[in-house]
Amino acid sequence: MPPQFTNLRLLFSSPTLFLSPLRPSSSSSSSSFTLPFKPKPRIIIRRTPQVTHKSPSTNFTSSYFSHKKQRNQSKPFSPTRRDQSCLKECSSNKRNNNRLLPMDEETESVAGFNRKRAEGRDKNDGPKNLQLKVRKLNPVNTISYVQVLGTGMDTQDTSPSVLLFFDKQRFIFNAGEGLQRFCTEHKIKLSKIDHIFLSRVCSETAGGLPGLLLTLAGMGDEGMSVNAWGPSDFKYLVDAMKSFIPNAAMVHTHSFGPKPSSDGVSVNDPQQFDDPIVLIDDEVVKISAILLRPSCTISYDLLEKKSNRRAEDALKPGDISVIYVCELPEIKGKFDPKKAVSLGLRPGPKYRELQLGNSVMSDRQNIMVHPSDVLGPSVPGPIVLLVDCPTSSHLQELLSIKSLSSYYVDASGNPTDSSKIVNCVIHLSPSSVINTSDYRSWMSRFGGAQHILAGHEMKNIEVPILKSSARIAARLNYLCPQFFPAPGFWSLLHLNCSVLSTSKASTEVPHSKLCEIISAENLLKFHLRPYAQLGLDRSFIPPVTTPSEIIDELISEIPEIVDSAQQVAQFWHDGKEIRGASLQDNTVIEEPWLTGNELPSCLKDVTREDAEIVLLGTGSSQPSKYRNVSSIFINLFSKGSLLLDCGEGTLGQLKRRFGIEGADEAVRGLRCIWISHIHADHHTGLARILARRRDLLRGMAHEPLIVVGPRQLKRYLDAYGRLEDLDMQFLDCRHTTEDSLNAFESSRDHSTSGSSPISESHNGNTDSALFTKGNRMQSYWKRPSSPVDSNIVVQILKKLKKMLGDAGLEALISFPVVHCPQAFGVVLRAADRVDSGGKTIPGWKIVYSGDTRPCPELVKASRGATVLIHEASYDEKYEATFEDALLEEAIARNHSTTKEAVEVGDTAGAYRIILTHFSQRYPKIPVFDETHMHKTCVAFDMMSVNLADLQVLPRVLQHLKLLFKNEMIVDEFDDLGDIVSAAG
């Protein structure tokens, strides 16, 4: 066994193992570094001789404090964490396999980490034997309704969901991005969901499904699973998700309809599109699917020649849409015991059989007694249709579907003897389809059914769906509009005239007087049971709140916020400072260290059009009420933009920051998307962004977007690309490390020699000193073994270099970090510029850590950074009792604490540090120690930091504390319910 595994000191085994890039040590090799900041002394745990020859069973370097005897009983707050077995295993190993060395025997400065997690071998990340929930149904005394879940209604970026509720069962139709966050906001427990149905398989309807499956799989000790249903194209999405979701979380996925062929084209059996497909048929509901395909209005001559198929029988992935028919059973009439006695029946079990619909033999007469003989008239079961007709081409098929004829009324609007009465139709179709005369005429075929239009309408942008987030945004905007320009609320006045006129025209299409039509509102209900309550229920629609009401409430709650807002505004006026002595006693007084930061030369003459950092998502693991998951938008204004990480809901966050039109412009201007690692909270919004960009640029000359990410991400994108074209090119992060880029540059002068800069011999040296042979960290770096076409890589690298140059950037450099296999941070460096006097001004430098423990590669990459954006998932100062437990959890999950993040920035000499990726236990603002915040600020969603404003950035922090002074320690787990909130 290699000597480095003899002890559990896996990372920094001596004080001189890692030396500061700023302070090289003469006593160690050039490839060794030390962290110049000195964490608290830790007791080092050494393995006993009996264990050293076995595979290590302790899966992370323990950082225990000797002065906390009961620390193993300290649990970080929540019983609903995804798993705690890392910490449990640590405690077990401590008791059974390790001995504690006394403090005077061996004490070192240790920055520990979870080795198995870094290698991808953490047993807690492995698949579980997930079980479906077993429900005892009650078809008689049941409550049932359908409810509109307004995801995407205000941002127009994703399909709303619909909840079909029974007291023992829950069904959700469509799972677009933001569904988890919406359910958290409105206290809808995801653990109660039994089935998820997709009306189409695309990023608009299924963008939230991966995160939802992962969240359910992480609930409790054993995890949970649900049935997920979709048309045949659903297979492509399932195959794509397998690249980062354990198979155990998807064993209950079902696709129906015509099976896709090997080349991705379905051959239609017309019978499969005419007959309903029964998916659920139990005591409380029958759910059927009617497939809807687009009519073939264009020529497929080329396809016919290649495949020898009829043109009308060809379908592309994503073409199939679904109409779901939900039928509740009829309610049997009241049992009449007098009639039963008159027919010769004795009271007993036969009464029950008749009530269940079964015929029985009379006890006294030689006759069969049927249910109709002893029961009153039955009440027909309610019927609900969910219709998704995405295009006018689908509409032509919708008008001719024969299987719906049994639900239509006759020409006079009366149901026929054989027709079933539909009570409610929920339309998920876009307004461009709904507002056509053909569609409205089709709607009238359902007689007096209640029609709910849930397609996107522009008026919905004025009502924020995530009210808690909008409230925080409005309060932040009042305090500091420079850093928080997003108002939290948008109005139609923000839209241009063309959009307004289109929206107005779309609402002027008349509809039949037979139809009862209303526009959907968030949480609107239609009751199905009890029968006496059948109909609409608006009582759950959230009240509309205006920005002025929120600000009035703020001023009433914190009167001194008015002076604080004035003090913040003064930062941008003539450089004059407001001193505490000139204000009221209860206003914020600046600390002396806030005025002592010297402006770096790279910010000389910087303008507001150079660069802006927009923190779109600042939470970890999964979305919450107040923080979305990771995403950073680098706005280069006229030169384009970049995205660093792209968690679920990134497109919606762009629209909340820039508005509907502004977000579309931002997506059009994207130059590159960089993804740090394969964890779902960092990339599941990628497909939605790419699909939106594809649609916006359709018909325009453009280049595919370059996506830089870990190798595993390519597997997901390749598989997803069979479902819909994402119009992108992939580049492995390993090909954008400093050594790899240097090799690429050097090879450009020898391009005629035929050698490749991405050869196998060179790959072994591209990962930097941290992971080189002989280093203790080598075993934590798993290189992908799949072959790479070096010629393709070279071509994409050339495009990347040109793109960076056009954007005014000199380099985009990835570097490995300690979190999970193939986890990276990134450096963005702007090109040098020349001032009016001919002097060269160095370019600014932005560093993003991704998810990581403190490590020398991050310190090295952050040296001299203008801005370091560092994850700070945990806070050692949350509460003294939990200090050790939180640090241990940060080590177990390979994350950083706020203190560690600030120390990394101080060590590297970063000018400004922005902390992000907070655990959801800090719902609004984390707790921090001011003595470490002299160049630091805490990030919030939609926070926008212009490089021209960096000098005043730390000065705002004290005012943010005032804004949240009553909420500094608020546990959000009561609101999260069953949603897991441990950092991922």
N, C-alpha and C positions, 0 to 999 in steps of 0.2 A: 504493500500500500504506500502511495506517495507520502512523504513526511508531512506535507501540508494538511493531511487529514488526521494527524495524530491528536491534535487538540481541537477544541471547538472554536478556537480563535481563527476564523476562516478568512477574515478580510484584512484587518490591520493588526498583525501579530506582534508588532513592536512599535514603539513611538517613532521610529525612523523609517518605517516601511513606506509611507507615503510622505514625501516632502513637498512643501509648497512650491508651486511653479514660480512664486515670487521670491522664495528663499531656498535655493538649492543647497543640499547638504554635501559637505565634502566627504562624509563618511559612508555614503551609499552610492549606488550606481545611478547613472543618468536617467534610468527608467523608473526610479523609485521616487515617491512623493510622500509628503505627510500633510495632514490637515492642520494648518497653523492654529485654528481655534481648538480649544481644549474642552471637550465635553466633561461632564461630571465623572469622577472616578467610578469605574465599574468593577465589581468583583468578577474575575475571569473564572469560568467554569471549565475544568479539565476532565477529559474522559478517563475512566479507570482503565488499567491495562486489559481487562477482560473485554472491553468494548472496542479497543482500537483496531482489532483485526476483523471487525464486522462492518457492514455498511452502516453509515451514520444514521442513527434514529432520531437525533435531535435536529430539527430542520431549520434552525436559525441561530445566529450568534446571540446568546442571551445577554441582555444588559440589565442586570439586577442591581438594585440598591440595597446595601446591607442594612441601612437604617430603617427599612420598612419591613417588618417581620410578617405582616399580614397582607402583603401586596398581591399574593396569588388569589386572594378572595375579592380583590377589587375588580369589578367588571365594568367595562366602559358603557354604562348607562342602559343599553337597550337589550331586552330579551329577544328581539326580533332580528338580530344581526344575521348576516348570511351564514357565517359559521364562526365559531370561536375555538375550533379544535387546534389551530396553530398554537394559541396560548395555552390550551389545556395540555397539549403534547409537551410544550416547554416545561410546564410545572411538573408533569409526570417524570420527564427525564431528569429534572433537577432532583427529584426525590429518589429515583431508582438507579440512575446510571452515572451520576456526576457527584463530585465532591467539591464543596466550596473551599477555595483557598482563602486563608485569612488575609485581611487587608495589608498586613505588613509583609506577607509572603510574596504576593504578586498583584500589582495594581497597574492598570494601563488606561490610556485614553482610547476608548473603543467606539467606533461608529459601526455597529453591527448591522447585519442584514440577514434575510431569510434565503439561505443558499438554495434550498429546493425550489422555492418560488422563482428565484432568478433563473434557475435551470429549466423551469417548467415541469418539475417533478413533484410539486407539492400535492400530497394526496387529497388535500381539501379542494383542489381545482379539478379533481377527477370526476367522472360521471357518477351519479347516484342512481339508485334504483327507484326512480320517481313513480309515484302511484297516482292514479286518477282518484278523485274524490268520489265516494259512494254516498248517494243521497237517498233518503227514504221519502218518496214522493207522496203528496197528499192531493189527489185530483178533486176532492170535494170542497173542502174548506181552504181555498187557496186565494192568494192575492196575486194579481198579474197586471202588468202594464208595459207599454213601450215608452222609452224616454230618449230624447235626442241629447247626445253628449256632444257639445259644440266644439270639439277639437278643430282648429283651423278656421272657424267661422270668422274670426276677426282678422286673421292674417292671410286667409285665402290660399293657404299653401298645402293643405292636406284635407282628406275627406273626413267629414264628421262621422262619428260612430253612433250606433243605435244600440241601446240596451233593452233586451227583452227580459223582464223580471218575473220570476216566480218566487214564492217564499222559500222554496227548497232548491231552485235552480236559477242560473243566470246564463244568458246568451248575449254575446256582443257581436255586432256586425260591423266589420272594418276596424282596423287597428293602425290608423295613421300615426305619424310622429306626434308626440305630445300626449298620447293617451294616458300613460302612467302619471305624468305630471298633472293632467286634468283630474284623474281619479284621486290623487293625493289632495289636490285643492278642494275637491267637493266630497271627500270622505267616502268614496265608493271603494269598497274593499275588493281588491283584485283576487284575494284568496277565495272568494265566493264564485268566481267565474268558472263555468264548466265547459263551455264551447265558444270558439271564436270562428266566425264565418267571414270570408272575403268576397266582396261583390266583383272585384277584379283583382288581378295579381300584378301590382306595380308599386312603385315607391309611394304613390299618393295614398293608397289604401292599406299598405302593409308596412310602412316605414317604422312603425312602433312595435311590430311583432317580435323582432329579435330581442330587444330589451325586455319586453314583457315576458317572454319565455324564460330568459335568464333570471329575472326577478322571481318568478314563480318557482323555478328550480332551486333557488337559494333560500326559500322560506322554511323556517324551522330546521330541525335536525335532518329530516329526510327529504325535504323539498316537495314540490307539487308539480303536477302536469295537467294540461288541459287538452281537449280535442280541438284541433285546428283544421278548418275545412276551406277548400278553395277549388276552383276549376282546374282542369288538367295542368295548366301552366304553373300551378302551385308547386309542382315537383321541382321546377327550376329554382324557385326561391328556397325550398328546403335544402336542395343540394348546395346552394351558396352558403346558407347559414351554417351548414355542418363544418365549415372551415374555422369557425370560432365558437360554436355552441355545441356542447356535448350531445351526442346522439340520444342520450337518455331523456333530454328535454324535448325531443321531437319525435318520439316513437308513436305518438298519437296524432300525427298529421295525416290528413286524408285528402286526396284529390279525386275529382269525379268528372265525368264527361269524356269526350274523345281523347284517347291517349296520344301524347305527342310522339312523333316519329323521331328517328335518330338524327335527322337534319334539322330538327326544330320546327317542322311544319306539320300541322295536324291535318289529317284527311277526314273530312266530315262524313259521318253517317247521319243523314237527315233525320232518321228516327231518334237519334240521341238528342237532337235539338227540339224535337216536337213533344216528347214525353217528359213529364216531370220526374225528377230523381228524388226519391224519398231518402232523406238523410237521418232524421230523427223521428221516431214514432213511439212515444211512450204514453203514460197515463195522463200527462198534463198538456202535451203539445205534439203536433205533427209538423215537421219542417221539411219542405220540398224545395228543390232547386230547378228552375227553368232556365236553360242556357240561351244566351242571346249573342248572336254573331253579327258582324257587320255585313251588309249587303255588298255584293261585288259590283261596284259601279265603274271600275277601271279595268283596263285590259291586262291580262296576265299571259300574253303570248309567249314571253320569254320563259316564264315558269312552266308553261305547258310543254314547251320544247324540251326543257331539261328534265322534267319529272314525269312526263307522260300522264299528268293528271289533268282533270278538268279544272279550269280556272276557278270556277265557283266553289270547288272543294278545297281550296288552299287557304289556310289560316296562318297568320304570323303569331308568335308568342305574345301574349298580352291582349289579343283581340277579343277573347271571350269575356263576356260580362254575364252576370247572374241576376235573375229575379228570384227572391226568396219569398215563399208563401208559408205563413205561419198560421196554422189552424188549431184552435183549441177545441176540445171535445164538447159536444152538447151537454147541457145540464139536464139531467133526467127530471121529469115531473115529480111532484110530491106523491109519496106512497099513501094509498088509501086502505087502511086495514079493514074497514067495513066491507069493501068490495072483495078483499081477499077471503074474508070469512064466508061471504055469500057464495063464493066459488069453491067452498069446501076445503079451504086451507086452515091448518092449525098454526098459531103463532110459533115461530121457531126459525131455523136456518133457511127455510125456503123463502121467507120474507127477504132476507139478505140477498139471496140469489136473484130474486126478481128485481131488486133495486140495482143490482149489478148488470142487469140486462139479460139475464138467462131465464129461459122458460122452465117450468117445473110441473110435475104431475100433481093433480089435486088429491088431497088426502081422503076425501069423502065422495068424490065424484070421479067418474072415469073420463076425465077430460084433461087436456094440457092447459095450463094457465100461462099466458104470455105477459111480459112486462106491460104491454099497452093496455091489458085488461085491468091493471090495478094502479097504474101510474097516471098522474095528470099530464097535461101537454108538456113536451120538452122545450127547452129554450136553446135555440141554435148556438153553437160555440162561435165566439168572435173570430174574425179572419183579418189578418194584417199582411199586406204586401210591402216588400221593400224593393224598389225598382232603381236600377242603375243603368241608364241608357247614355253612354258617354259621348256618342257622336250622332250626327244626322244619319250616317250610314247604318248605325245600329237601330235608329228609329224606324227605318223602312222595314226591317225585320220584325220589330216590335209590333207594328200595326197588323202583321199577318200571322202572329203566333196563335195556333189553333188551341193549344192547351189552356189558354186563358179564357176561352169562350164560355166555359162553365161559370165564370165569375161576372160576366157581363149582364146588363139589363137589356130589355127590349127597346125598340125605337121610341116608345112612349116614356121610357125611364122606369118601368116597372120590372121587377125580377120575374123571370119565367119559372115554371113549375120545377124545372131541373137545375136552376141556377143557384149558386151559393152567394149569400149576401156578404160583401166585403165591407168591413167597418172602417178600416183605416188604410190609406196608402201613403207610405213615406217615400218621397222622391229624392234620391241621391244624385240624380242627373244634373248636369250643369244648366245654368239659366239660359245659355244659348240654345239648348235643346228644349227645355221646358216651355220657353216662351214662344215656340213656333205654333202655328195654328193646328198642324197635324197632331202634335203632342197633346195640346189642350182638348182637341176633339176626342183623342183616345182616352183621356182622363174621364170624360163624361160617360163613358161606357160602364162605369162602376156605380152609376146612379147617385145615391145620396151619401156615398162614402166620404169620410173626412180625409182631405188631401193635405199633407204637410210637406212643404217645399224646403228640403234641407240642402239643396245645392247652394253654391256660393252666391251671395248677393252683396253688392258693395256697401250697402247701408250697415252691414254687420261689423264693419271695421271700427265703428264708433263705440262698440260695446266690448271691452276687454274680457276675454274668457278666463284668463288667469288674473283674477282681481287682486290677489295678494301681491303678486309681482308688480302689477300696474300701480298699486298703492305705494310700494317702496320706490318705484321709479319716479313717481310724481313728487315724492318727498325729497329724494335725492336731487331731482331737477330744480326744485325750489332752493335748496341749499347751495348747489354749485352747478349751474347749467353748463359751465365750461367743460367739466369732466363728465357730466351726466346730461347730455343734450336730449336724450330720448324722453319725451313728455309723459310716457306711460299711457297716454290716451291720444288717439288720432281722430280726426274728423274728416268729413268729406271735403272740407275746404283745403286739405292738404293735397288733394288729387287734382290732376290737370283737367282741363275742360273736356278733352276728348273722352276721358274715362267717365266723367260725370254724364256726358250726353249719351254715351252708350248705355250706361246703367239706367238712365231715365227712360230711354227708348225701350229697353228690354222689359220694363214693367208696364208698358201700355198695351200689351197684347190682351185682348178680351178673352174671357173664358165663359164656358157654359154656365147658365144659371143653375143647372142641376148640381154642379159641383160646389162643395164647401171647401174652399181653399184658403189656407193661411201659410204664412212664412214661418219656418222653424225658428224657435228661440232656444237659447241654451237651457237645458234641463226641462224643457216642455214635456209633459206627460200626456199619454192617452191611456186611460184606464180600460182594462179588459175584464177584470174580475175584482170585486163582486159585480154582478150584472147591473145592480142598481146604480153603480157609479160609472157605467160605460160612457166614455166621452173624454173631452179635453180637460186638463188640469194645469192651470198656469201658476199655482201657488208656490211651486218650487223654482220658478224663474228668479234668478238673483236680482235684487233691486239695482237700478242704474245709479251709479255714483259719479259725480262730476269732479274734475280736478280741483275746482274751487272748494268743494266740500272737504276734500282730503287736506288741502292746505289750511283751511279754517280749523279743522280738527287738530292738525299739527301745531298750529300756533296756540291753540287752547291748551294742548297737552304740554308743550315746551315753549313758553313765552319767549325765552331767551334766544330761540332759534332765529328770530327776526334780526337781532344784532349780529348773530353768528353769520347769517347769510350776507349781511352788509360787509362784515369783516372779510369773508371769503371773496366777495366781489372786488374788494379793494386790492387784492393781490394782482389783479389785471389792470389796474389804473395807475399809470405813471410810476410803478414800482414802489409806491408809498405803502408803508406798513401801518396798520392800526395797532396801537399798543393797548394792552389790557387796562392800563390806568385811565385811559380816555373813555372807557366803556363802562357799562354797568358791572357791578361786582360779580354777577353770575355768568358773565360771558367768558369765552375761551381766552386764556392767556397763553401765548406761544412760548414754547420752551426755547432757551437760548441756543441750543444746538441746531435749531431749524434754519438759522440764518448763516451758518458757517460753511455751506457747501459751495465749493468753487465750480463755476461752469466749465465743463470740459471743452476743449478746442473744437471738437466735432460739432458742437451746437452753436458755434459762432455764426451769426447771420442766418440761422436756420429760419425758414418761413413756415407758415401754417399749411402750406401746400406740399411740404416735403413728405411727411409720414405721420400716421395716426394709428395708435394701437387700440382696437376695440375689443374688449373682453365680452364675447357673446355668451359664454357659459363658464361659470366659476365654481361649480359644484363637482362632486365626485360620485362615482358608482352609478347612480340613476337620478333622473330629474326630480326636483322637489318643488315645493310651493314658491320658494324665493330664488333658487339657483338652478339653472339648467346645467347640463353636463358640458364637458370641455370643448371649447372652440375659441380661437383668437383670430380676428380679422385684421390683417395689416393693410391699411388703406394708404395707397400711394397716389391717390387722387387721379390726376390726368394720366399717370403712368400705369394705372391698373391696380391690382390688389392680390393678396395671397391669403390663404387660410392655413393656420397651424392647428391641426386636429379639427375634427368635424363630427362632434357627437350628435345624437338624435335631437332633432328640433333646431338645428343650426339655421335652416332656411327661415323658419318662423321667427327666430331671434333677429335675423337680419331685417325682417319686415317690421319688427317692433322697434328696431333702432333707426332704420332709414325710411320706413313707410313702404307701401306696396310698390310704387314706381321706383323709389330709390334702391330698394333691395334688388329689383330686377336689373338695374344698372350695375349694381355691385357684382351680381352674378355674371353678367355679360363681361365685365372687366377682369374677371379672375385670370391670373397668369399661371398659378400653380396651387396645388393643395398638398400639404405635407402632413403625414400621419405619424405619430410617435410610436405607437405599438398597437397590438391587435385587440386589446380589451375593448369591449363593445361601447363603453361610454366615451370613446375617443374617435369612433369612425362610423357609427351606424347612421349618421345623417348624410354620409357621402353620396349614396345612390340618389337621394332626393335632390341634392345640389346639382349633381351631374345631369340628372334628367331635366331639371329646370333649365340649366344652361343649354342643353341640346335643343329644347323647345324654343328658347328665346333666340337662338342663332340659326334656326332652321331656315334654309334658303339663302343664307348669307355666307360669304367666303370667310372661313376661319380655320384655325388649326385645332386638333384635338388637345384637350387640357392635359397637362402633365400632372400625374399623381405620384408623389414620392412617399413610399411607406415601407414597412417591413415585408419580408417575402410572403408571409402567410396572407397578407392582404390581397396579393395578386390572385391567390386561389379563390378568394371570395369574389373579387371583381370579374374574374374570368367566368366563373359559374353564373354570376348574376347577369353577365353580358348576354347570356342565351335568352334571358327574359326580355330585356330591353337594352337598346344600344345606349351606352353611356358616353360615347364620343370622347374617349380619354386614352392616354398612353401611360403605362406604368413604369416606374423606375425604383429599383430597390434602394433603400436607405444606405446599404453598404456600398453602393456605387457613388454615393455623394459624401463619403468620409474624406477627410483632408488628404490622406495618402492616395486614395483612389482618384481624387480629382487632380492631384499633382501628377500621377501617372498618366492620366488622360491628357493633361497639358503637355507633358514631355513627349508623348507619342505623336502629337500633332505635327512635330517637326520631322517625324520619321514615318509619315503615313504611307509612303511608298514601299516601305520594307515589308509590309504585310503583317507586322506584329500587332497585337491587340493590347490595349491598355487594361483590359479586364480579363487577363489570362488567369488560368488556375494557379500558376506559380506566383502571381502577384497577389491574388486574393488573400493568401495567408498573411500578408503584411498590411492590409488595409484597415485593420480594426483598432490600431493605436496601441501604445505601450501598456495600457491597462489590461488588455487581453492577450498579450504576446506570450509565447512559449516560455515556461518556467515561472511565470507570474502566478501568484495564488489565485488570481481572478480568472485564469484561463478556462477552468472547468465550468464557469458560469456563462460562457459564450457559445451558443449552439449555432453553428453555421449551416445554412440549408444545403442539402446535397443535390438538389435538382439542378440540371445543367442550365446554363444561361447562354443565349445567343449573344456573344460579345459584340457582333456587328450592330445588332439592334440597340444594344446599350449605348454604344458609341454615338449612334445617330440621335438617340434621345438626349444624351448628354450635350451634344452640339445644340439641339433645340433649347435645352434648359439654359445653356450659357447665353444664347442669343436673347431668350426671354428675359433673363436677369439683366442683361445689358440694356434692353429696351425699357425696363422698369427702373433703371438707375441704380441697380444693385451690382455689386462686385462678386458676391459669392453667396451660395446657400450651402452650408456645410453641416452634415449630420455627424453626431458623435455618440458612441454607446454609453448607456447608463445602466444602473443596477435596479431593475424592477422585475422584469420577466424576460424570457428569451426574445432577442431581437427588439429590445427597447432602446429608443434613441432620444437625444435632445437635438436642438438645431441652432445654428448661428446664421443670422442674416446680417450681412455687412454691405453697407452702401458704398458706392464708388466715391473716391475723393473728388473734391471740387475746388475750383479756383475762385478766390474772392476778387473784388474790384481792384485790389492792389497787386494782383498777380501772385498772391501767396496761396499755397496749397493747403486746403482744409481737409483733414482726414474724414473719411466717411463714418457715419454713426454705426453702432453695432447693437443688434437686439439678439438676446439669447433666451431661448425657451427650454426649460429643463425637461419637459415631458413629466412622466411619473418616475420617481427615483428616490433612492437613499442618497445622502451626501457621498460623493465619490470624487476622486482626483480628476477624472476626465471632465466632469462638470466644472470644477474649479478652474482647470486649465482653459476650457472653452470660454468661460465667463470672464477671463482676465481682461480688465479694461473695458468691460461692456458698458454701453450707454444705458441700456435697460436690461435687467435680468428678470425674466418672468419665471418665478419658481413655484412649484407645487408646495403646498403647506397643509397636507391633509389632516394633521393632528396638531394639537396645542398642548405642550407640556404644562402650561399654566392654567389649564381649564379649571382645575380645582386641585388643591394640594393632595387630597386623598387619592385622586386618580392620576397623579403625575406619572408614577411608575407604570401603571397599567397602560396609559396612552402611549408612552414611549415604546413599551414592549409591543403594543399593537402596531405602531408605525414600523417597527423592525420586522414584525411578522409579515406584514403586507408590503414591505419594501417601499414605504412612503417616507416623507420627511415631516418633521414638526416645524412650526413657525420659527422657533428659535434656530433650528438647524439651517433653515432656508436663509435666514438673515445672515447667519454666520458664514455660509458659503459665499453670499454676495459681498460681505465685508472682506473676506479672505481674497477674493478675486479682484477687489477694487472696483466693483460695479458702481456706477454713478447713482443709479436708481434701481430699487428692487420692488417688484410688484408681486404680491403673494396671491395665489389662486388655488383652485382645486381643493376646496375646503370640504371636510367631512360634513355630512348633512346633520350632524349633531350641533353644528353652528348654523342655525337657520338663517340668521341675518348678518351678524358680524361676529367673528371669532374673538376670543379673549387674547390679549397680547401684552407683553411687557414693554412699556414705552422706552425703556433704556436701550432697547435693541432696534428702535424704529427711526433712527435719525435720517435714514435715506430711503425709507420704506413706506409703501401704502398698501392697504388691503383692497382687493378687487371686488367689484360687484358686477352683476350682469348688466351689459350695455354701457359700462364705464368706457369712456373714450379719452385716451391720453394722447394729445398732440405733442410731438417732440418739442415744439416751441413752449410748452407749458411744464416741462419736466422740472424746472427749477422750483416751482411752487407745489409740486405734487405731495411731498411729505407734510407740508403745512396744513393740508386739508384733513389729515387723519384725525387730529384733535377735534375738529368740528363734526366729523362723522361719528365719533364717540358720543358727542352731545346728542346727535340725532337719534342714536340708538341707546341712550343712557338707561332707558327703562327696559331694554331688551337685550342686554349684553350676554346674559346667560338664560336662554330660553330653549327648552328641549322640544323639538318638533315631532318627537316620536309618537305622541298622542295623535297628531294629525296624520302621520304616515300610516297608522294602523298596521296592517300586515305587510306593508311594503318594506323591503329590506333597505337599510340605510348605512351599512358598513361600506367603507371605501373599497373600490374594486381595483 
